[in-house]
C-alpha cells in the first residue's frame, strides 16, 4: 500500500517522468520559446549575450578609432558629431577624414568574419578560412596583376584597370574558390581534403603574386606590396561604398540560405536523409563566402587571420554547435577596427598596416589550432 501511495505521489509531482538533469518542454535551461505570428523559435540567452557583447565592443573601438589622431576628439564629441552635432572642424575631420577609414575596417572585418564562419561550418574544420583555402591570395594575385601590369600600354591588365580593382579582385577570388571546390570534390567534399587543396592553392597564388612583383616596375611593385600587407591607410568613401553595397546584397542572402548550415554539421548520408540538396547548398554558400572574402580583399588588401580566428572565438563565447554568423560578423568588425587602433597608436609616429597587427595576433592562434587538431587526430 505504501509503495502504491509513493508511486502515485511521484507521478503527481511536476516534472515526473522527466530524465534526471533535464527540464520540461518550454523550461530548458538557457532557452526560451518565442512565437511571433506564424513564426516560432527558441531564444538562447548565451548566444544572445555573446552577440550583444560583441556589438558593444565594436561600438567602443569604432568610436575610439574615429576620435584618435593629431586632433583628439573625445568619445562623447564623436557620438555627438555622428548624430549631427559638433563644430565645423570636428565635422570635417570625422566625416571626411576618419569615418571612411573606420567604416572600411568595420565592413571588411564583418565580411571576413562571415566568410570564415560559413566556410568553417560547411567544412566542419576550424582551419577552413578564406586565407587558408587560397581565396584571399587568389583575389590578391588578380589585384596585383592589375596594379603591376596596368601601366603597360595595350595590355589586358591596363584594360582591366579601367574596370576597377574591386571587380578584378572579386573575379580572382571567385575563380580560386571554384577551383578549390572542384579539386576537392570527390563524391562529396571532405574537410581534410578541402584544407589540403586550399593550402596548395594558397602556395600557388602566393608564388604567382611574388613573380608579378619581380617583373613589374619598381614603383608599381612597391605600391602593390603595400597593398598586399593589408592596410586601411588613405581609405575614403570610394572604398566604403562598394564594400557597403556588396554587404547589403550578400549578407541577407547568406543569412537566408544559412538555415541549412545546421544540417551540414552531420555526415553526408544524414544530410541527404534530411532532404537537403547538399552539393547545391554547400557550393552556393561557399561561393557567397568567397565573394565576401574577395570584396574585403579588394577594399583593404589581404588582411590575414581575421576569418580564421573570429568564428572560433565566437563559437567559444556562444557555445553553439557551429560558429554563430551574426556574432562572427560583429567580432570580425571589432577585430579589424581594434587592430587599426593598435596600428595607429602602439608605435608612436610609426603607423603599421593593419594586416601586420592581425598577423601578429593571429599567428599564435593558428599554431594553437594546429596543435589542438593534431591532438584530436591522435586521440
C-alpha positions as CSV (number, residue, x, y, z in Angstrom):
1,X,0.0,0.0,0.0
2,X,2.8,2.4,1.0
3,X,4.6,1.7,-2.3
4,X,1.4,2.5,-4.3
5,X,0.9,5.8,-2.5
6,X,4.5,6.8,-3.0
7,X,4.3,5.9,-6.7
8,X,1.1,8.0,-7.2
9,X,2.7,10.9,-5.3
10,X,5.7,10.7,-7.5
11,X,3.6,10.7,-10.7
12,X,1.6,13.7,-9.5
13,X,4.7,15.9,-8.9
14,X,5.6,18.4,-11.7
15,X,8.3,17.1,-14.0
16,X,7.8,13.5,-13.0
17,X,9.0,11.1,-15.7
18,X,11.5,13.6,-17.0
19,X,15.0,12.2,-17.1
20,X,17.3,13.5,-14.4
21,X,19.3,16.6,-15.5
22,X,16.6,17.8,-17.9
23,X,13.7,20.2,-17.6
24,X,10.2,20.0,-19.0
25,X,9.5,21.4,-22.5
26,X,9.5,25.2,-22.5
27,X,11.8,25.4,-19.5
28,X,15.1,24.2,-21.0
29,X,18.0,25.9,-19.2
30,X,19.2,28.9,-21.1
31,X,16.4,28.8,-23.7
32,X,13.0,30.3,-24.1
33,X,10.4,29.5,-26.7
34,X,9.4,32.6,-28.8
35,X,6.5,32.9,-31.2
36,X,5.8,36.0,-33.3
37,X,2.7,35.5,-35.5
38,X,3.3,32.4,-37.8
39,X,7.0,32.2,-36.8
40,X,8.3,30.4,-33.8
41,X,11.7,29.6,-32.5
42,X,13.9,29.2,-29.4
43,X,15.7,32.2,-27.8
44,X,19.0,31.1,-26.4
45,X,20.4,33.5,-23.8
46,X,24.2,32.8,-24.1
47,X,24.4,33.3,-27.9
48,X,22.3,36.5,-27.5
49,X,24.7,37.7,-24.7
50,X,27.7,37.0,-26.9
51,X,26.2,38.9,-29.8
52,X,25.3,41.9,-27.7
53,X,28.7,41.9,-26.0
54,X,30.4,41.8,-29.4
55,X,28.3,44.7,-30.7
56,X,29.2,46.7,-27.5
57,X,32.9,46.1,-28.1
58,X,32.6,47.1,-31.8
59,X,30.9,50.4,-30.9
60,X,33.6,51.1,-28.3
61,X,36.6,50.5,-30.6
62,X,34.9,52.2,-33.5
63,X,34.2,55.4,-31.5
64,X,37.8,55.3,-30.1
65,X,39.3,54.9,-33.6
66,X,37.4,57.8,-35.0
67,X,38.5,60.0,-32.2
68,X,42.2,59.2,-32.3
69,X,44.6,61.4,-34.2
70,X,46.7,64.5,-34.0
71,X,43.5,66.4,-33.2
72,X,42.0,64.4,-30.4
73,X,38.2,64.1,-30.1
74,X,36.5,62.6,-27.1
75,X,34.1,59.7,-27.4
76,X,31.2,62.0,-26.4
77,X,32.1,64.5,-29.1
78,X,32.5,61.8,-31.7
79,X,29.0,60.4,-30.9
80,X,27.5,64.0,-30.9
81,X,29.2,64.7,-34.3
82,X,27.9,61.4,-35.8
83,X,24.4,62.3,-34.7
84,X,24.6,65.7,-36.4
85,X,26.2,67.9,-33.7
86,X,29.8,69.1,-33.2
87,X,31.5,72.1,-34.6
88,X,32.6,72.7,-38.1
89,X,36.2,71.4,-37.6
90,X,35.0,68.2,-35.9
91,X,32.6,67.5,-38.7
92,X,35.2,67.9,-41.4
93,X,37.8,65.7,-39.5
94,X,35.3,63.0,-38.7
95,X,33.1,62.8,-41.8
96,X,35.8,63.4,-44.5
97,X,39.0,62.0,-42.9
98,X,38.4,59.4,-40.2
99,X,35.0,58.0,-40.6
100,X,35.6,56.4,-44.1
101,X,38.7,54.6,-42.8
102,X,36.9,53.2,-39.7
103,X,33.9,52.2,-41.8
104,X,36.1,50.4,-44.3
105,X,37.7,48.5,-41.5
106,X,34.3,47.7,-40.0
107,X,32.8,46.4,-43.3
108,X,36.0,44.5,-44.2
109,X,36.1,42.8,-40.8
110,X,32.4,41.9,-41.0
111,X,32.8,40.4,-44.4
112,X,35.8,38.3,-43.4
113,X,34.1,37.2,-40.2
114,X,31.0,36.0,-42.0
115,X,33.0,34.3,-44.8
116,X,35.1,32.4,-42.2
117,X,32.1,31.3,-40.2
118,X,30.4,29.9,-43.3
119,X,33.5,28.0,-44.5
120,X,34.2,26.5,-41.1
121,X,30.6,25.4,-40.7
122,X,30.5,23.8,-44.1
123,X,33.9,22.1,-43.9
124,X,33.4,21.2,-40.2
125,X,37.0,22.2,-39.8
126,X,38.4,25.1,-37.7
127,X,41.3,25.6,-40.2
128,X,38.9,26.3,-43.1
129,X,39.0,30.0,-43.9
130,X,39.5,32.2,-47.0
131,X,43.1,32.8,-46.3
132,X,43.9,29.2,-45.6
133,X,41.9,28.0,-48.7
134,X,43.7,30.4,-51.0
135,X,40.7,32.6,-51.8
136,X,42.3,35.7,-50.3
137,X,45.5,35.0,-52.2
138,X,43.6,34.5,-55.4
139,X,42.0,37.9,-55.1
140,X,45.3,39.4,-54.2
141,X,47.0,37.9,-57.2
142,X,44.4,39.3,-59.6
143,X,44.6,42.7,-58.0
144,X,48.4,42.6,-58.0
145,X,48.4,41.8,-61.7
146,X,46.3,44.9,-62.4
147,X,48.5,47.1,-60.2
148,X,51.8,45.9,-61.6
149,X,50.8,45.4,-65.3
150,X,48.2,48.1,-65.5
151,X,50.6,50.7,-66.8
152,X,51.6,48.6,-69.8
153,X,50.1,50.1,-72.9
154,X,47.6,48.0,-74.7
155,X,47.9,45.2,-72.1
156,X,44.9,43.2,-70.8
157,X,45.7,44.4,-67.3
158,X,45.6,48.0,-68.5
159,X,42.1,47.5,-69.8
160,X,41.0,45.8,-66.6
161,X,42.4,48.7,-64.5
162,X,39.7,50.9,-66.1
163,X,37.0,48.5,-64.8
164,X,38.2,48.8,-61.2
165,X,40.3,46.9,-58.7
166,X,37.3,45.6,-56.7
167,X,35.8,43.7,-59.6
168,X,39.1,42.2,-60.6
169,X,39.8,41.0,-57.1
170,X,36.3,39.6,-56.8
171,X,36.8,37.7,-60.1
172,X,40.2,36.3,-58.9
173,X,38.7,35.2,-55.5
174,X,35.7,33.5,-57.1
175,X,37.8,31.7,-59.7
176,X,40.2,30.5,-56.9
177,X,37.3,29.4,-54.7
178,X,35.7,27.5,-57.6
179,X,39.0,25.8,-58.4
180,X,39.5,24.7,-54.8
181,X,35.9,23.3,-54.6
182,X,36.3,21.3,-57.9
183,X,39.7,19.9,-57.0
184,X,38.5,18.9,-53.5
185,X,35.3,17.3,-54.7
186,X,35.2,13.6,-54.9
187,X,31.7,12.3,-54.4
188,X,31.4,15.0,-51.8
189,X,33.7,17.4,-50.1
190,X,35.9,16.0,-47.3
191,X,37.1,18.8,-44.9
192,X,40.7,17.5,-44.7
193,X,41.0,17.3,-48.5
194,X,39.5,20.7,-48.8
195,X,42.0,22.3,-46.5
196,X,44.9,20.5,-48.2
197,X,43.8,21.6,-51.6
198,X,43.4,25.1,-50.3
199,X,46.9,25.2,-48.8
200,X,48.3,24.2,-52.1
201,X,46.3,26.8,-53.9
202,X,47.5,29.4,-51.4
203,X,51.1,28.5,-52.2
204,X,50.4,28.6,-56.0
205,X,48.7,32.0,-55.9
206,X,51.3,33.4,-53.4
207,X,54.2,32.5,-55.7
208,X,52.4,33.9,-58.7
209,X,52.0,37.2,-56.8
210,X,55.7,37.3,-55.9
211,X,56.6,36.6,-59.6
212,X,54.4,39.5,-60.7
213,X,56.2,41.8,-58.2
214,X,59.6,40.8,-59.7
215,X,58.7,41.6,-63.3
216,X,56.8,44.8,-62.7
217,X,58.1,48.3,-62.4
218,X,59.7,49.2,-59.1
219,X,57.2,51.9,-58.2
220,X,54.2,49.7,-59.1
221,X,55.7,46.7,-57.3
222,X,56.2,48.9,-54.2
223,X,52.6,50.1,-54.4
224,X,51.3,46.5,-54.8
225,X,53.5,45.3,-51.9
226,X,52.0,47.9,-49.5
227,X,48.5,46.8,-50.6
228,X,49.4,43.2,-50.1
229,X,50.2,43.7,-46.4
230,X,46.5,44.8,-45.8
231,X,46.1,48.5,-45.0
232,X,43.4,51.0,-44.2
233,X,45.6,54.0,-44.8
234,X,44.0,56.7,-47.1
235,X,40.7,54.9,-47.3
236,X,37.9,57.1,-48.4
237,X,34.2,56.9,-49.3
238,X,35.2,55.5,-52.7
239,X,36.3,52.3,-50.8
240,X,33.3,52.3,-48.4
241,X,30.6,52.4,-50.9
242,X,31.5,49.3,-53.0
243,X,32.0,47.2,-49.9
244,X,28.8,48.5,-48.3
245,X,26.7,47.7,-51.4
246,X,28.2,44.2,-51.6
247,X,27.4,43.5,-48.0
248,X,23.9,44.9,-48.2
249,X,23.3,42.4,-51.0
250,X,25.3,39.4,-49.9
251,X,24.8,39.3,-46.1
252,X,20.9,39.0,-46.2
253,X,21.2,36.3,-49.0
254,X,23.8,34.4,-47.0
255,X,21.8,34.6,-43.7
256,X,18.6,33.4,-45.5
257,X,20.5,30.5,-47.1
258,X,22.4,29.6,-43.9
259,X,19.4,27.7,-42.4
260,X,21.0,24.6,-44.0
261,X,24.2,25.0,-42.0
262,X,22.7,23.2,-39.1
263,X,22.1,20.1,-41.3
264,X,25.5,20.3,-42.9
265,X,27.1,19.6,-39.5
266,X,26.1,15.9,-39.9
267,X,27.7,13.4,-42.1
268,X,26.8,13.4,-45.8
269,X,24.4,10.4,-45.6
270,X,22.5,12.0,-42.8
271,X,22.3,15.3,-44.6
272,X,20.9,13.6,-47.7
273,X,18.4,11.7,-45.5
274,X,17.1,15.0,-44.2
275,X,16.2,16.0,-47.7
276,X,18.9,18.7,-48.1
277,X,20.4,19.1,-51.6
278,X,23.8,19.0,-50.1
279,X,26.1,19.8,-53.1
280,X,24.0,22.7,-54.2
281,X,23.7,24.2,-50.7
282,X,27.4,23.7,-50.0
283,X,28.5,25.1,-53.3
284,X,26.2,28.1,-53.1
285,X,27.3,29.1,-49.6
286,X,31.0,28.6,-50.5
287,X,30.5,30.9,-53.5
288,X,28.9,33.5,-51.3
289,X,31.8,33.2,-48.7
290,X,34.4,33.5,-51.5
291,X,32.6,36.7,-52.8
292,X,32.6,38.2,-49.3
293,X,36.3,37.5,-48.8
294,X,37.2,38.8,-52.3
295,X,35.4,42.0,-51.8
296,X,37.0,42.6,-48.4
297,X,40.5,41.9,-50.0
298,X,39.8,44.3,-52.8
299,X,38.9,47.1,-50.3
300,X,41.9,46.8,-47.9
301,X,44.2,44.1,-49.2
302,X,44.6,40.6,-47.8
303,X,44.1,41.0,-44.0
304,X,45.2,37.7,-42.6
305,X,43.8,35.5,-39.8
306,X,40.6,37.5,-39.2
307,X,38.4,35.0,-41.0
308,X,40.3,32.2,-39.3
309,X,40.2,33.3,-35.6
310,X,36.9,35.2,-35.4
311,X,34.5,32.3,-35.9
312,X,36.3,30.2,-33.4
313,X,36.2,33.0,-30.8
314,X,32.5,33.5,-31.4
315,X,32.0,29.7,-31.1
316,X,33.6,29.6,-27.7
317,X,31.7,32.7,-26.5
318,X,28.3,31.4,-27.7
319,X,28.9,27.7,-27.0
320,X,26.9,26.6,-30.1
321,X,27.4,23.6,-32.4
322,X,28.8,25.8,-35.2
323,X,30.2,29.3,-35.4
324,X,27.3,31.8,-35.0
325,X,27.1,34.0,-38.0
326,X,26.0,37.4,-36.6
327,X,28.4,37.2,-33.7
328,X,31.2,36.3,-36.1
329,X,30.2,39.4,-38.2
330,X,30.4,41.7,-35.1
331,X,33.6,40.2,-33.8
332,X,35.3,40.4,-37.2
333,X,34.4,44.0,-37.5
334,X,35.6,44.7,-33.9
335,X,38.9,42.8,-34.5
336,X,39.8,44.8,-37.7
337,X,38.9,48.2,-36.2
338,X,40.7,47.3,-32.9
339,X,43.8,46.2,-34.9
340,X,43.6,49.6,-36.6
341,X,43.6,51.4,-33.3
342,X,46.7,49.4,-32.2
343,X,48.5,50.1,-35.6
344,X,47.9,53.8,-35.2
345,X,48.8,54.3,-31.5
346,X,51.2,51.5,-30.3
347,X,54.3,52.7,-32.1
348,X,54.1,56.5,-31.7
349,X,54.6,58.3,-35.0
350,X,55.1,55.0,-36.9
351,X,51.8,53.6,-38.3
352,X,51.8,49.9,-39.2
353,X,49.5,48.4,-41.8
354,X,46.6,46.8,-40.1
355,X,47.4,43.4,-41.7
356,X,50.6,43.2,-39.8
357,X,48.8,43.6,-36.5
358,X,46.2,41.0,-37.3
359,X,49.0,38.6,-38.4
360,X,50.9,39.1,-35.1
361,X,47.7,38.5,-33.2
362,X,46.5,35.6,-35.3
363,X,49.7,33.6,-35.9
364,X,49.9,32.2,-32.3
365,X,46.2,31.3,-32.6
366,X,46.8,29.4,-35.8
367,X,49.6,27.4,-34.0
368,X,47.2,26.6,-31.2
369,X,44.6,25.3,-33.7
370,X,47.2,23.2,-35.4
371,X,48.4,21.6,-32.2
372,X,44.8,21.0,-31.0
373,X,43.9,19.4,-34.3
374,X,46.9,17.1,-34.1
375,X,46.0,16.1,-30.6
376,X,42.4,15.4,-31.7
377,X,43.6,13.2,-34.6
378,X,46.0,11.2,-32.3
379,X,43.2,10.7,-29.7
